[in-house]
């Protein structure tokens, strides 16, 4: 499968596959965010999800995919540090703010800086129409966050700190998107990067939350680990999809398309978490989708 994917790089078929993968990542990323924010403590949810995907990745990293090239160890170390900062900030934001307010701000900050980062690191250029698409998408995302901020009825006393954390988290989204795209392009087999990334990335949060994990009762552990296994497979598909998309086509375009996850997050927030949507928010979600369409069409 690796050979087939690599053969599509730089082709029209590769571009089409990258589009499909980025949209799949958008849906799954929203699901992943809801799993972390759901009824469990977001710190514990993240720890169990990371533990599950780290353990599942071990046999694949050690016995299935090709061994990483020597230069990849420094890249993995950098990825570990960047993702650690991202996950700590995101958990702090989720701990303080409503999902439908925090999530759009996190995702809305990322595309602009990711496009700039892709230009600096990979020399990617974008047409004026594509920049307009980015602007439309970000207007919809921040409009959605502003509407939620005004009308949300939960976590209001900690909402402003949550928004500040969400903006910084969004900057880390752009950083890890660009860095990981560099990492997956630096190895001959993209699945080597993915398997080793998940194994290494699954260490930090379980270590931080080890005491609380060991004190879980059976009644607490069963639903939490059920969520963890589900989150692990969602993470594989979500992160794997966006990383493969960045190898097949432009990093900036994939990053922007992934941020349509905000639309799916609002639907999930309404359906799974009992948070209201309404006509205004539905219109803003349409604006987000329109921005992604313009970005892709203008390219």
N, C-alpha and C positions, 0 to 999 in steps of 0.2 A: 504493500500500500504506500509505503514511503516513496518508492520509485515513481509510482503513478502520480502522486502529489507533486513531487519535484519536477516531473515532466510538464506539469501544467503552469509552472511559474512563467509569468510574462506573456501568457497566451489569453485569447478571448475566453476560452473555456475556464481558465484559471480565474479570470476576473468575475465571471458569472458565479463560480463556486465560492469565491471570496465574499460576494454579495450575500449569497444564501447563508454562509457560515456566520457573517456578522449579524444578520437578522436573527438567526437561531440563538446566537450569544445574547442578543438583546432580551429575548423572551426569557431565557434561562437565568440571566443575571438578575432580572426582576424577581424571579422565583427564589433565587438564592438569597437575595436581600430580605425577602419576606420570611424565609426560614430562619434567618439570623435574628430578625426583629420580633418574631412571633411571640407566643405566650411565655417562652422561657427567657431567662436573663441572657442578653445578647453576648455577654462575655462567655458564659457557659456554652451557649449554642455554638459560638465560633470555635471554642476549644474542642468540643466533641466532633464537629464537622472536620476540623483540621486533623484531629487524631484519626478519624476514620479514613480520610483520603490519604493521609500519610502512610498508614499501615497497609492499605490496599495497594498503594503504589510500590511498596518495597520489592515484591517478587518481580514486577515488571522492570523496575530500574536495575535490579541486580542480575536477572536471568533472561530477560526477553529482548530488550532494546540493546543496540550496540553501546559499548562503554564510551563515556564522554572523552573527547579529545582533551589533552592537558590544559589548553587555554580556557576550557569551559569552567574550571574550578573557580577562577576569579570571577567569572560572570555569575555563577551560582551564588557566590558570596554576596555580590552586589544585589542580586535579586532578593536574597533573604532579608537584607537590611531594609531595602525599599518597601517590600511587602509587609515587613514587621511594622514599620511606621504607618503604612496605610491602614492595616487592620486595627492597630491600637487606636488611631484617630477615629476610624469608622465606628468601632465599638463604643467609644466615648460619646460620639454624636448620637448614635441610636439609643444610648442610655439616657439621654437628656431630651430628645425631641421625637415628635410624631413621625412615623415612617414616611408619610406622604409629603411632609415638609422637608425633612432631612435628605431623603433620597434624591429629589429633583435638583437640589443645590449641589450635592456631591457630583451627580452626573452632568449637570449643566456647566460646571467649572472646567471639567476635563476636556471636552472636545476642542475648545479654542487653543489651549496650551498644547494639546496633543498634536494638532495640525502644525503649530509653530515648531514643536520639537521634532516632528517628522521632517520638516523642511531643513532644520539645522543638521540633524543626524544623517538623514538619508537623501537630502537634496531634492525632496519632493516639492513640486510647484502646483498651484491651483489657479483655475480660471476665476474671473470676477464673479461669475454666476455661482461657483462653488462656495466662495466666501459669503455670498448672499445667502446661500442655503444654510451655512453654519450660523449666520446671524439670525435667520428665521428660527432655526431649531433652538438656539440659546434664548431667544426672546420668549418662545413658548415655554421652555423649561423654567426660566426665572419668573415668568408670569405665573406659572403654576405654583411655584414655591411661594410667591407673594400672596396669591389668593389663599393658599393653605394657611399661611402665617396669620392672615387676618381672621380667618373663620374657624380654624381648628380649635377644638374645645379641650384637648388633652395636652398635658405637659407644658402649659403656657408659661409657668414660672421659670422653666429652664430652657425655653425655646431660643432665646437670643444667643446664649452660649452654644447651644446645639448648632445654630446656623454658622457661627464663627468656626466651629470645628468642621462643619460640613464643607466650607470653602477651602480650608487647608487640606481636607481629605481629597477634594476634587483635584487639587494641585498634584497630590500624590498619585491619583488615577492617571493623569497625563504622564507623570514621570515613569510609572511602572509600565504603562502601555508602550511608550517609546523604548524603554530599556529592554523589556521582554521581547519586543520585536527584533531588536538588535541581537538578543541572545538566541532566539530560535533561528535566526539567519546565520549565526556563527558556527552552527554544528551541521554536519553532513545529513544527519537524520533528525527531522523535527520531533519525532516521538522520543528521542533520547532526552531532549530538553524538557519535554512535558513530564515524562516519568520521573526524572531526577528532581525537577522543580517541585512536584507534589510531595515527593518523599522528604525533601529538605524543608519545604515550607510547612509541613505538618508537625514540626517540632515545637515551635515557640509557644503558641497559646495553650496546648496541653501542659507544658512545663509551668507556665504562669498560673494556671488554674488547677494544678495537680492536687493540692490539699482539698479543695472543694470537690473535685472529681472523686477522690477517695472516700469522702464522707457521704456520698450519695446513697440513699436507700434504694432498694430494688424498685420500689414504686416510682421513685424519681428517675432512676437510671434508664428504665425500659423505654418510656416515651422520648427521653432526651437522645438516647442512642439510636432510636428509630429515626428521629429527625436527622441525626448525624450521618447515618448511612445514606439517607435520601439526599442530604446536602452534598455529600461527597460525590455522588454520581452526577448531580446537577453541576457541581464545580468542574468536574472533568469535562463535561460536554460544553459548558459555558466558556471556561477559560481556554480549553483546547480549541474550540471553534474560532474564537477571536484571534488566538495566536497563529493558527493556520491561515486565517484570512490575511493577517499582516505579512505572512511569508509569501502568499500568492499574489497580493496586490498592494496598493498604497496603504501605508499605516494610517494616515490621517483620515482617509475615506472610511476605513473599517472602524476607526474610533468614533467617528460621527454617527455612522449607522448603528453602532451598538447603543448609543445614547437614546435611541427610540425605546430603550428599556423603561424610560420614565413613563411612557404611555402604559406599558404593561404593568408597571409598578402601581400606577393609580387604580387600574382595574383590580389588581390583587388586593390592594389596600381596602377597596370597597367590598370585594367579594369575601376575602379571607379574614380581614382584620376589622371589619365593620366600620370603616371610615367612609364618609360621604363623598360623592363625586359631583353631581349637578351639572347644569348646562354650561356654565362658564368654564369649569374645569375640563369638560368634554371638548369644548371649542379650543382650549389651549393645547390639549393633547393632539387635536387635529393639526394645530400649527406646528407642533414638534414633528409629527409625521411628514407634513408638507416640507419642512426644512430638510429632512433627510432625503426626500424624493428629489428636491431641487439640487442638493449637493451631488447626488448620483447622476441625475440627468445632465447637469451642466458639465460633468466630466466626460 
